[in-house]
Amino acid sequence: MVANGTLRGNIPVIPTPFLQGSVDYPSFDWLIERTITDVDGYVVCGSTGEAPAMTRQEREQVIRYVAARIPAGKHAVVGLGHTCLEEAVEIGLAAAEAGVKAALVPSPYYFPNSLDMVTDYVGRLAERTGLDIVFYDNPVTTGTRFTTDDLVRLADAVPQVTAIKMTDHSFEKMAQLKQRTELTVFGGDDIICFRAFEAGVDGSMIIAPLIYPEAFRVCWELYRSGQLEASFELYSEAILPFLHMFGPGDEIPTTKALFRHLGLFASAEVRSPLLPSGPGRVQQLLLGYNQGLSALKRRAAAEA
């Protein structure tokens, strides 16, 4: 869990709820109330939060709103994915003013980035906002690939880079970062989350902790305490069926559809260019979710 203000543990990424075209703030409240006990904080306005489809003003308002509702000892992390440094700085400064200490920052998308370009961009953003940086190593979305040496050089050049979120499926790179640096390393893809545990990550920035909050927390705690088999058993029975039907590729609309089904979001609405999940896809999702839920009920009955 959280120790000495350091980002660690499970800090899930929150989808931004919309209702009739506007941000639906009460749905944030319902989601936080359901999950806050079992997570270490939230990432707000990241790619899962559809930040690229939101205005700067909306992103600032959302981070202020969520940060004000997270209790002491938990973390709010602001997503600062952008291609405009000036707007990213403005959002980051608004987040810092709201008490946020860290930002999740990917390579600027679209551009054919080099390590020097990314180092310059991230360094300027860190210096001007004063935020710690969780660098988002996401080669599929950004089109930019980094080696372990590249990430070490980035962290050396920008001391505010204190953590890496790894969506790259290179488990060797995750392990090397833990062996060679003091960086905090987060798993960043739901479909490989247990393999990321095995690679030595310090936590996860994914969606699964929002789906089965208590079960995911217990799974993580069992793993960290050395109870590998018990952790994997819980993961396989209760979490994996949902992840199998969940991704990859349409995690945002499917998550919103599930939250709408559970009564956490008033709507499953997404913003263009995303499209909502169709009935068949929602049925697949609920098949996985209900399988996990049934497994948790059986485990609870057996322990009673």
Steps between C-alpha positions, in 0.01 A plus 500: 500500500604867519821563694668832570306673223652272235276379221460126539227241497183501294412839351233420241421713198153657511277535194340845485119468531297706255129572495335677206833635382627637833716358777278313749653590835263300727618181329853572622359507853329162460815341359726639771261393775501141368875466454702740717548260792682247283716718272794732554366783287391575146636619167265763363483635143732243353433325170242278673339823618462611134714806569581549127126557443467750787568873512775641716237658725321167546822323590586765758151486651503121522835479676396768748174317568656156550800625696268671748322169566798274556584456870841552653736211436365439150636637173354698213715480185420727207536378144695752294500334161509781245670633189488859624753569773337828604159343560658203678680744731176686572320177589794390712510829689126476570556147632789611720287779640238237589758304697599244237865396521552282191415487131481208258677614184536305173708595200323766294289302256511535120857632488788264406663541840866451580629454855642853492163643393313319778763596757467865402118490510473313831774710658329827409165370628650383830694821557206729432236306697710376792328161475667162537478311173377146441628445148256293294686247286222419252649407162177392331316829551792743470696316232814556707704210638751524782766258617595463864805717431277768347279516810802511729641791296165680514479466878861613539438807283167588666526433876126564540439170317449279803288222351424316177164360391564204272247411233786354298469121541874458556516326836878495470502879483280524810738274690807688376359834613447360849850354506683804363310799640309634798205582276152387597363277223127458437335235289289674240296238315216300653546192283855438629463625854600181683804453275591856594478400867750226424731749324524696826275802451418722797133527411254542215342788309225304328121459513463163676527639858182698430310188390562274800654746750529275805599188307772681307639652819508161673659339193774765504556473876523121482758527223706761684501286814647208308181295466534451125269201464219653707533826307490329162206284604295807589611676183414202279159437655368853546692750287627319192156405356408867481837604354468230234171649377603861565786584270699600321402792280163625623561535872344846530151430362485156663596638841237770471240243396581292807491800733163595354378145562623515861336837561831681549469716188174660392594437138736291285554804278832546323627786288580488131701343347421217743177308458296330775510124539223314318266256675700193395823643636332597827367146532854363464623742764227407747571131445856554622399734781229271634732200487744684724221616729371144537850381588526764772163397644609134510822594675312709754254217568784250545672729750181569698 
